[in-house]
Amino acid sequence: MTAIEELQELFRQHRKPEQVEAMENYMKNNFQFLGLKTDSRRGLFTEWYKKHEQEIKADFRSIAQQLFEMPYREFHYCGMEVLIKAIKKNYRKEDIHLIEFFLINQSWWDTVDVVAKYLLGGYLQAFPEEIPTVIEHFSASDNLWLNRSAIIFQLSYKANTDFDLLKAECYKHKDSKEFFIQKAIGWALRDYSRFNPEGVRTFVENTDLKPLSKREALRNLP
């Protein structure tokens, strides 16, 4: 039995059919679930990962993608976690294609936000010279999840955030009618306001943002 087959069997043994409907409804019925809540899934994943760590690390990109292509949402989360755990300090230039795959497939806020912050953000810290090309490509796309990722990828950068780039992305998408874009603008600005409150306030007050974006951006400022 391969590592992936063993994880499938492990999840099948612990599935909770009585929890499926509520979990699927929470995700607007976009995905199928096995009924494994977060704590249970993470416990099983940790047990599995420790047992197969060497095998996983030897082929983590392929394993992560295979998990992400499975029908149940719990496996998508595991695919992300495999990639996050194994790829740190192991990024390759070509990994941007895998990251984009994770962003435009099985797309919803619960996976996109993790991939954007930890995988796209980590990749562009490893290869900062790729920022202009990657962010322009994502930002100009007609895929809203790539747009959202271009806005929020710096969430883990904290005080090292490129505020000019953040402002440019917020300005570029300020007229979007998409809830997830308006929310992303407010979230990214609010997060950075911890380090530059006056800069964020000035930008918001002088930019015609949507009410949701503005409200979210200023939420933690007096």
Summary of the structure (lengths in Angstrom):
residues: 222
radius of gyration: 18.7
end to end distance: 57.3
largest distance: 59.7
contacts: 675
relative contact order: 0.08
helix: 72%
strand: 1%
